[in-house]
Amino acid sequence: MERIRPLPYRVPLVDGESTGSFVTRLAARHGQSVSHLLATVGKGRSAADVDPWQSELYFNAAARQRLAEMVGRPLDQLTRALASLREEHLLPVGSGAAAYRWPWRPLSGFLVRGCALCAARRGVLDPVWLIRPDPWHICVQHGRFHDFSPSDRHPFIDLSPGPHVLRGEMRRLHLVRKLGPVGRLLIADAFAVLAHPAVRLPRLGSSRTAPLRLLPIAVAVAYRMARLERLRLEDRLVHDDYRRWREEARRDLTLQFSLALDAWSDQHQPLQPPPLPLTRAARPPSRHYRQPRLPHQPAVPEMAPVDKLTCLPWEMRARGPRPYG
């Protein structure tokens, strides 16, 4: 395809917005149908019957480049704002021709309503849908909880009566900024600890407000885990430190929590071999140590939800109808 000219009206970007949401706004701003606009970008299935709150729109590299030309923005600026345009989520190159795909469900992640106040600050008055790894999002700027409910009657939950939830989310963001993917893994493992059968807390998915009740506790657990995991990954965790960490957890927490944390720490044992016996009568140690089992995959997918990231084996989510509230 030949190079295309930018559209006349500039549409603001919203950080974390789904590509389908952005393209829907782009088409509306220019008085076009989404399918007509996409025909200029590349070839693919018509999106006329797909709504941006139902599924995500995906491009290959060629179509992504054409979209950048259409909106008149540098490609790196577009990919910073629209997560599904990043390399991890691109469609296969195929023949090399520009192509898009709009399946009936997102290939990964969840469509979550964006904060209307944040969007309005960017000059966006239309509904905005974010693509998120989990089916909720907390706006710490405006104290609002959003999820994947399409209802306009209750588009968000006001968190001003629950400042502890906002504090928990800010601590979660700090941990992820500080530790990167390891921080995300620890948060996932912490939610899994809360889902241990002995703990008896509501599971994610059991109600719309379950994340609000669980988040502050999960973040506190994740910070406790981080004290151990950072030493382990730096190969500085010795068995005495490991044993003390487990003893502190048993002393500080309820029996139910300590049982769940024991199960987690079993998966995160020191990378160093245990100390050798000092008696002469002891059997000579083997020269070959078994490689420690790594509890997590080395790559952390951007849109993997907490139940797909944890190393713990039990069920984390309640199964049943989607809790729109």
C-alpha positions in Angstrom: 0.0 0.0 0.0 1.1 3.6 -0.6 1.9 5.9 2.2 -1.3 7.5 3.6 -2.0 11.1 4.6 -2.8 12.0 8.2 -6.4 12.5 9.1 -7.3 16.2 9.7 -8.4 16.0 13.3 -5.9 15.1 16.1 -7.4 12.6 18.6 -5.8 12.7 22.1 -4.1 9.6 23.4 -5.1 8.1 26.8 -2.5 5.9 28.5 -3.5 2.3 28.7 -6.4 2.6 26.2 -7.3 -0.3 24.1 -6.6 -0.1 20.4 -10.3 -0.8 19.7 -11.4 2.0 21.9 -9.0 4.5 20.3 -9.9 3.6 16.8 -13.6 3.8 17.6 -13.0 7.4 18.9 -10.9 8.2 15.9 -13.6 7.0 13.5 -16.3 8.9 15.3 -14.2 12.1 15.3 -14.0 12.0 11.5 -17.6 10.9 10.9 -16.6 7.5 9.6 -17.6 3.9 10.5 -14.9 1.9 12.1 -14.9 -0.7 9.3 -14.4 2.1 6.7 -11.5 3.5 8.6 -9.9 0.1 9.1 -10.2 -0.6 5.4 -7.6 2.2 4.9 -5.3 0.6 7.5 -5.3 -2.9 6.1 -7.2 -6.0 5.4 -9.2 -7.9 8.0 -12.6 -8.9 9.3 -15.1 -6.1 9.5 -15.4 -4.7 13.0 -18.9 -3.4 12.4 -20.5 -5.8 15.0 -17.8 -5.6 17.6 -17.9 -3.0 20.5 -14.8 -1.8 22.2 -16.0 -2.9 25.6 -16.3 -6.5 24.3 -13.0 -7.2 22.6 -9.6 -5.8 21.5 -8.4 -4.8 18.0 -5.0 -6.2 16.9 -2.7 -5.1 14.1 0.4 -6.6 12.4 3.5 -4.4 12.1 2.6 -3.0 8.7 -0.9 -2.0 9.8 0.4 -0.5 13.0 2.7 1.7 10.9 -0.2 2.8 8.7 -2.2 3.7 11.8 0.7 5.8 13.1 0.8 7.6 9.7 -3.0 8.0 9.7 -3.1 9.7 13.2 0.1 11.7 12.4 2.0 10.5 15.5 5.5 8.9 15.9 5.2 5.2 16.3 6.9 5.1 19.7 4.4 7.6 21.1 1.5 5.5 19.9 2.9 2.3 21.4 3.6 3.9 24.7 -0.1 4.8 25.1 -1.7 1.8 23.4 -0.4 -1.4 24.9 -1.8 -3.8 22.3 0.3 -2.1 19.6 3.5 -3.3 21.4 5.7 -6.0 19.9 4.3 -8.7 22.2 0.8 -8.3 20.9 1.3 -7.9 17.2 -0.2 -10.3 14.7 2.2 -12.5 12.7 3.7 -10.8 9.7 2.2 -13.3 7.2 2.5 -12.1 3.6 3.8 -8.7 4.8 0.6 -6.9 3.9 -1.1 -4.6 6.4 -3.7 -6.6 8.3 -5.9 -6.4 11.4 -8.0 -8.7 13.5 -10.8 -8.0 15.8 -11.8 -11.2 17.5 -14.9 -11.6 19.6 -12.8 -11.8 22.8 -9.5 -10.3 23.7 -6.5 -12.6 23.0 -5.2 -11.5 26.4 -6.1 -9.1 29.1 -9.5 -7.5 30.0 -11.4 -4.5 28.7 -11.8 -2.2 31.7 -13.7 1.1 31.8 -11.2 4.1 32.0 -11.6 6.9 34.4 -13.8 9.6 32.8 -12.1 12.4 34.8 -8.6 11.3 33.6 -10.0 11.2 30.0 -11.6 14.6 30.3 -8.3 16.1 31.4 -7.0 15.0 28.0 -10.0 16.5 26.2 -11.7 13.2 25.7 -15.4 13.2 26.6 -16.3 9.8 24.9 -16.2 6.5 26.9 -12.7 5.1 27.0 -11.9 1.4 27.6 -8.5 0.3 28.8 -6.8 -3.0 28.2 -5.6 -4.4 31.5 -4.1 -7.7 32.7 -6.8 -8.0 35.4 -10.5 -7.2 35.2 -10.2 -4.0 37.4 -8.3 -0.8 37.6 -8.0 1.8 40.4 -7.4 5.4 39.5 -5.4 6.7 42.4 -5.7 10.3 41.0 -9.4 10.4 41.5 -10.1 7.6 43.9 -12.2 5.5 41.6 -12.4 1.7 41.1 -13.3 0.6 37.6 -14.0 -2.9 36.2 -15.2 -4.6 33.1 -18.9 -3.9 33.7 -20.5 -2.3 30.7 -23.2 -0.7 32.8 -23.5 3.0 32.6 -25.6 3.1 35.8 -22.7 2.3 38.1 -19.6 2.9 35.9 -17.2 3.1 39.0 -17.0 2.8 42.7 -16.0 5.8 44.7 -13.1 4.9 47.0 -13.2 8.0 49.3 -14.9 6.0 52.1 -12.0 3.5 51.8 -8.7 5.3 51.8 -6.9 2.1 52.8 -7.6 0.7 49.4 -6.0 3.7 47.7 -3.0 3.3 50.0 -2.8 -0.3 49.1 -2.9 0.5 45.4 -0.1 3.1 45.7 2.0 0.6 47.6 1.4 -2.0 44.9 2.4 0.5 42.1 5.6 1.3 44.1 6.5 -2.4 44.5 6.0 -3.0 40.7 8.0 0.1 39.8 10.8 -0.9 42.2 11.0 -4.7 41.3 9.5 -4.7 37.8 8.2 -8.1 36.7 9.2 -9.7 40.0 6.9 -7.2 41.7 4.0 -8.4 39.5 4.8 -12.0 40.4 4.8 -11.3 44.1 1.4 -9.5 43.9 0.0 -12.5 42.0 1.5 -14.9 44.6 0.0 -12.8 47.4 -3.5 -13.0 45.9 -3.0 -16.7 45.6 -2.0 -16.9 49.3 -5.3 -15.2 50.2 -7.1 -17.8 48.1 -5.6 -20.7 50.1 -8.5 -22.9 51.4 -7.3 -22.4 55.0 -7.5 -18.6 54.8 -11.2 -18.4 54.1 -11.4 -15.0 52.4 -13.6 -14.3 49.3 -11.9 -15.2 46.1 -11.4 -12.9 43.1 -14.5 -13.0 40.9 -16.9 -13.8 43.8 -18.2 -10.2 43.7 -17.5 -6.9 42.1 -15.9 -5.6 45.3 -13.7 -8.6 46.1 -10.5 -6.9 44.7 -11.2 -3.9 47.0 -11.4 -6.2 50.1 -8.3 -8.3 49.1 -5.9 -5.7 47.7 -4.6 -4.1 50.9 -4.0 -7.5 52.5 -2.4 -8.9 49.3 0.0 -5.9 49.1 1.0 -6.3 52.7 1.7 -10.0 52.1 3.6 -9.2 48.9 5.9 -6.8 50.8 6.7 -9.6 53.3 7.4 -11.9 50.4 9.7 -9.4 48.8 12.1 -9.4 51.8 12.7 -13.1 51.1 12.5 -13.1 47.3 15.0 -10.3 46.7 17.7 -12.1 48.7 16.9 -15.3 46.9 17.1 -13.9 43.4 20.4 -12.2 44.3 21.7 -15.6 45.5 22.2 -14.1 49.0 19.5 -16.1 50.8 21.1 -18.5 53.2 19.2 -21.2 54.9 19.3 -19.5 58.3 17.6 -16.4 56.9 15.1 -18.6 55.1 14.3 -20.4 58.4 14.0 -17.2 60.3 11.6 -15.7 57.7 9.3 -18.7 58.0 9.5 -18.6 61.9 8.5 -14.9 61.8 5.6 -15.6 59.5 4.3 -18.3 61.9 4.8 -16.0 64.9 3.3 -12.8 63.4 0.4 -14.2 61.4 -2.6 -16.4 62.1 -2.2 -20.1 61.6 -4.2 -20.0 58.4 -2.0 -17.3 56.8 1.2 -19.0 58.0 0.1 -22.3 56.3 -0.4 -20.5 53.0 2.9 -18.7 53.3 4.7 -22.0 54.1 3.3 -23.4 50.8 4.6 -20.3 49.0 8.1 -20.4 50.6 8.4 -24.1 49.7 8.4 -22.9 46.1 11.0 -20.2 46.8 13.7 -22.0 48.7 17.3 -20.6 48.7 19.3 -21.1 45.5 22.3 -22.0 47.6 22.8 -25.6 48.7 22.1 -26.4 52.3 25.1 -26.3 54.7 27.1 -29.6 54.8 27.3 -31.6 58.0 30.6 -31.0 59.9 31.0 -34.4 61.5 33.5 -36.8 60.0 31.0 -39.7 60.2 28.7 -37.9 57.9 28.4 -39.3 54.4 30.6 -37.5 51.8 28.4 -35.0 49.9 27.7 -35.4 46.3 29.5 -33.1 43.9 26.4 -32.6 41.9 23.6 -30.5 43.4 20.1 -30.7 42.0 19.2 -27.5 40.1 16.6 -25.6 42.2 13.2 -25.6 40.6 12.3 -22.1 39.4 8.8 -21.3 40.5 8.0 -18.9 37.7 8.5 -18.7 34.0 11.4 -16.3 33.1 9.2 -14.1 30.9 6.2 -12.2 32.4 3.6 -11.5 29.7 2.3 -8.0 29.9 -1.4 -9.0 29.9 -1.2 -12.1 32.1 -3.7 -11.9 35.0 -2.7 -12.8 38.6 -4.1 -16.3 38.4 -1.8 -17.1 35.4 1.3 -15.6 37.0 1.3 -17.3 40.4 3.4 -20.4 41.1 0.9 -21.7 43.6 -1.3 -24.6 42.4 -4.7 -24.1 43.9 -7.7 -22.3 42.3 -7.5 -18.5 42.8 -10.7 -17.3 41.1 -14.3 -18.0 41.9 -16.0 -19.6 38.9 -19.4 -18.4 37.8 -21.2 -15.4 36.2 -19.3 -12.2 35.8 -19.9 -10.0 38.9 -21.1 -6.8 37.3 -22.7 -5.6 40.6 
